[in-house]
Amino acid sequence: MQKFDLVFVSTCCNHEYIYKLVNSIVDNNHTLSVYLIIVNQDNDPIKNVTGTNNTTIKIIEHNANVNTSIARNIAIKHIIENNFNFDFLNFPDDDSSFDDSFFNEIHSKILNKDFRNFIIDVYCTGTKSFFRKVNYQNNKLLTKYDYNIVGAVNIVLNYKTFKNVLYFDTRFGVNAKYGAGEDGDYFIRATEKGDFYYTNELYNYHPSGESKFKLFPYKKLRSRMVNYGIGVVALLSKHRMHKHAALLTFRALGGTVIYLVKGDFKISITYFESFFVRLFYTLKFFIIKLEK
């Protein structure tokens, strides 16, 4: 059994950001034993990636564009087949990045034998502006109802919890049957296996979602918004959280008004369309139960 302090699992559909992610890990990790797994779905192989004495990099060249849950499961299968052990695991996106404080703080937690599961902060890349602001006190115990502050990028879980959850539900995720919700579903299932705490002592970086959306053409933005609504409604319905699904549905109307006032008519219209899609699936899954 090979032991690591920290394992990263990331997937890549194109190479726009992946080298920046790798560099942010290699350049800033000076203390931990890290194993970085990248599942590359691009036909072009990932080249010129070199690890260090501290950081081992494993590229799995899958060469086929599968949904995010399937891609992560390929990496998880690699972990299980090689009988790896670790203190912590994180699922960074290919456009995530880290500075040295992340590795230093993980090192501190290991030294203090603080092996709890954490939900961490995420800042917009290159700033100290929150990607998603969390108004919780540090070390707050979380429940499944905190799914809305969770993305895979800010889940840091321990080995025991990971072993009890293992794989993502392949019905959820980008390009899956339900085009989002894989992160929230994984978190909710993980809370059934171990306690999670919010911490502001750990953070990483991710490009601002709103900035990215503004650059999308209408067709791509509409697809992203609709798929997100379907996916999250589906995950909430799977876990019998129907009131939360209804709330998410009507939040789309709030988004419609907010972006209309801002003058972002493209985003406002996609929120309005998403409301009707969310409403349909909320009612559908209330009547026809989604299997767990």
PyMOL commands that set and color helices and strands:
alter all, ss='L'
color gray80, all
select helices_A, chain A and resi 18-28+68-81+100-111+144-149+152-154+159-165+182-191+209-215+218-238+242-262+265-287
alter helices_A, ss='H'
color red, helices_A
select strands_A, chain A and resi 2-12+34-40+55-61+84-90+117-124+155-158+196-206
alter strands_A, ss='S'
color yellow, strands_A
deselect
rebuild
show_as cartoon
